[in-house]
Amino acid sequence: MDERVIGRSGQWASVVGLGTWQLGADWGDVDEKDALTVLEAAAESGVTFFDTADVYGDGRSEQTIATFLRSRPDLHVLVATKMGRRVEQVPENYILDNFRAWNDRSRRNLGVDRIDLVQLHCPPTAVYSSDAVFDALDTLVEEERVAAYGVSVETCAQALTAIARPNVASVQIILNPFRMKPLREVLPAAREAGVGIIARVPLASGLLSGKYAKDTVFAANDHRTFNRHGEAFDQGETFSGVDYGTGVEAAAEFAALAPQGWTPAQLALRWIIEQDGVTTVIPGARTPEQARANAAAAKLPPLPAKTLTAIRDLYERSIEQQVGHRW
């Protein structure tokens, strides 16, 4: 699989990575054996970038990745984790002592001395403007606790603030055919600054797979049940912030645009891969089959111009008015 450099870090990631939120929590139940088979299928399909966080299953996702990589010392996989969501979300908690403690825990979970890439996990907006925060992150690099650092953001404004920081290697942001706002300013700014873009929530929590109907019922412990209106965390993380009924209707129209032999999910992933400035896209997977199908999007041919135009038209007609002004 093709790889792209992660901005200023000098590290490389496969253009399709693997998001591992679902291997820890908030997507229903997944046992460790099933999680390991997903990791194996992704790696065997050419994926060299795993994204996780200390809060996914309270460390379970990090630990599962460590278990898998111990069993496969032949693989070279870059592991990015995130920190900051296990405490009250106030700027005062984003200090060096806490960073060291969180980093110690993640290094233990991952079984490494130095983490490849650590990201602030969608912190309060004020954190992105704090010199002390980024000085502390620089200290983690100096102490060789992390090789590089980046941020995960909810909004384009947060992304632009982070990109202006001289040592930020990457910005992780929601980007998919139902969330196009980052194309306007964030991706151009990242390209100019040499900052990597990690595209998350690429399938709009599964909407863009085309598998769901308006009467689909998700498990009680699935965020697609308990966070539809932002009850637990930012609403934009669930269905990309799109009203579920609207999303299902738009997803059906989107699915009809898939070229013959493609799945709707592959269409969404291919669209993201082709956006200038994207380093890697990190779909999740709950089965080996999903992991392999997601990875296969990297080898599909470029999308026809008429398909790109139709995707843009669908967004502007059905989605933009719901999400364009919020994130």
Backbone hydrogen bonds, N-H to C=O, Kabsch-Sander energy under -0.5 kcal/mol:
donor,donor_aa,acceptor,acceptor_aa,energy
4,R,13,A,-2.7
6,I,11,Q,-3.6
7,G,5,V,-1.7
9,S,6,I,-2.0
10,G,7,G,-1.1
13,A,4,R,-2.4
15,V,2,D,-2.3
17,G,15,V,-0.6
17,G,281,V,-3.2
18,L,49,F,-2.2
19,G,283,P,-2.2
20,T,51,D,-2.1
23,L,20,T,-0.8
24,G,21,W,-1.9
25,A,21,W,-2.1
27,W,28,G,-0.8
28,G,221,N,-1.1
35,A,31,D,-2.2
36,L,32,E,-2.7
37,T,33,K,-1.7
38,V,34,D,-1.6
39,L,35,A,-2.1
40,E,36,L,-2.3
41,A,37,T,-2.3
42,A,38,V,-2.3
43,A,39,L,-2.5
44,E,40,E,-2.7
45,S,41,A,-0.9
45,S,42,A,-0.7
46,G,43,A,-1.7
47,V,42,A,-2.3
50,F,78,L,-2.4
51,D,18,L,-2.7
52,T,80,A,-2.9
54,D,82,K,-2.2
56,Y,53,A,-1.1
57,G,55,V,-1.0
58,D,55,V,-1.6
59,G,56,Y,-0.7
60,R,57,G,-0.9
61,S,56,Y,-2.0
63,Q,59,G,-2.4
64,T,60,R,-2.4
65,I,61,S,-2.2
66,A,62,E,-2.2
67,T,63,Q,-2.3
68,F,64,T,-2.3
69,L,65,I,-2.8
70,R,66,A,-2.1
71,S,67,T,-1.2
71,S,68,F,-0.5
72,R,68,F,-0.7
72,R,69,L,-0.6
75,L,72,R,-2.0
77,V,75,L,-0.6
78,L,48,T,-2.9
80,A,50,F,-2.7
80,A,78,L,-0.5
81,T,117,L,-2.3
83,M,119,Q,-2.2
87,V,84,G,-0.5
90,V,88,E,-2.0
93,N,90,V,-1.9
94,Y,91,P,-2.0
95,I,93,N,-1.4
99,F,95,I,-2.5
100,R,96,L,-2.7
101,A,97,D,-2.0
102,W,98,N,-3.1
103,N,99,F,-2.7
104,D,100,R,-2.6
105,R,101,A,-1.9
106,S,102,W,-2.3
107,R,103,N,-2.7
108,R,104,D,-2.0
109,N,105,R,-2.6
110,L,106,S,-2.7
111,G,107,R,-1.2
112,V,107,R,-1.8
115,I,145,R,-2.5
116,D,79,V,-0.5
117,L,79,V,-1.1
118,V,148,A,-1.9
119,Q,81,T,-1.7
120,L,150,G,-1.8
121,H,83,M,-2.5
122,C,120,L,-1.3
122,C,152,S,-1.2
127,V,124,P,-1.8
128,Y,124,P,-0.6
128,Y,125,T,-1.1
129,S,126,A,-1.1
130,S,127,V,-1.5
131,D,129,S,-0.6
134,F,130,S,-1.5
135,D,131,D,-2.3
136,A,132,A,-2.1
137,L,133,V,-1.9
138,D,134,F,-2.1
139,T,135,D,-1.8
140,L,136,A,-1.6
141,V,137,L,-1.6
142,E,138,D,-2.5
143,E,139,T,-2.4
144,E,141,V,-1.7
145,R,140,L,-2.4
146,V,140,L,-1.1
147,A,115,I,-2.9
150,G,118,V,-2.3
151,V,170,S,-2.0
152,S,120,L,-2.6
153,V,172,Q,-2.7
156,C,327,W,-2.3
159,A,155,T,-1.8
160,L,156,C,-2.4
161,T,157,A,-1.9
162,A,158,Q,-2.2
163,I,159,A,-2.6
164,A,160,L,-1.1
165,R,162,A,-1.9
168,V,165,R,-1.0
169,A,149,Y,-3.0
169,A,167,N,-0.5
170,S,149,Y,-0.5
171,V,196,G,-2.5
172,Q,151,V,-2.9
173,I,171,V,-0.5
173,I,198,I,-2.1
175,L,200,R,-1.6
176,N,179,R,-1.1
179,R,176,N,-2.4
183,L,180,M,-2.2
184,R,181,K,-1.9
185,E,181,K,-0.6
187,L,182,P,-2.3
189,A,185,E,-2.3
190,A,186,V,-2.6
191,R,187,L,-2.5
192,E,188,P,-2.2
193,A,189,A,-2.0
194,G,190,A,-1.5
195,V,190,A,-2.5
196,G,169,A,-2.9
198,I,171,V,-2.4
198,I,196,G,-0.5
199,A,197,I,-0.6
199,A,280,T,-2.7
200,R,173,I,-2.3
200,R,198,I,-0.7
204,A,201,V,-1.6
207,L,204,A,-1.7
208,L,203,L,-2.3
209,S,206,G,-1.7
210,G,207,L,-1.9
211,K,206,G,-0.6
216,T,213,A,-1.8
218,F,216,T,-0.5
222,D,219,A,-1.7
223,H,26,D,-3.1
225,T,222,D,-2.7
226,F,222,D,-1.7
227,N,223,H,-2.1
228,R,225,T,-0.5
230,G,227,N,-1.6
237,E,234,D,-1.9
238,T,235,Q,-1.7
239,F,237,E,-0.6
241,G,235,Q,-0.7
241,G,238,T,-2.0
242,V,239,F,-2.3
247,G,243,D,-2.9
248,V,244,Y,-2.6
249,E,245,G,-1.8
250,A,246,T,-2.5
251,A,247,G,-2.6
252,A,248,V,-1.7
253,E,249,E,-1.5
254,F,250,A,-2.5
255,A,251,A,-2.7
256,A,252,A,-1.2
257,L,254,F,-1.9
258,A,255,A,-1.5
262,W,259,P,-2.3
267,L,263,T,-1.9
268,A,264,P,-2.2
269,L,265,A,-2.5
270,R,266,Q,-2.8
271,W,267,L,-2.3
272,I,268,A,-1.8
273,I,269,L,-2.6
274,E,270,R,-1.7
275,Q,272,I,-1.8
278,V,275,Q,-2.1
279,T,197,I,-2.6
280,T,197,I,-1.6
281,V,15,V,-2.0
282,I,199,A,-2.5
291,A,287,T,-2.0
292,R,288,P,-2.5
293,A,289,E,-2.3
294,N,290,Q,-2.6
295,A,291,A,-2.1
296,A,292,R,-1.8
297,A,293,A,-0.6
297,A,294,N,-1.3
298,A,295,A,-1.8
299,K,296,A,-1.5
300,L,297,A,-1.0
307,T,304,P,-0.6
308,L,304,P,-2.0
309,T,305,A,-2.3
310,A,306,K,-1.9
311,I,307,T,-2.3
312,R,308,L,-2.1
313,D,309,T,-2.4
314,L,310,A,-2.2
315,Y,311,I,-2.1
316,E,312,R,-2.4
317,R,313,D,-2.2
318,S,314,L,-2.6
319,I,314,L,-0.5
319,I,315,Y,-1.9
320,E,315,Y,-2.9
322,Q,319,I,-1.9
323,V,319,I,-1.4
324,G,320,E,-2.8
326,R,323,V,-1.2
327,W,323,V,-1.5
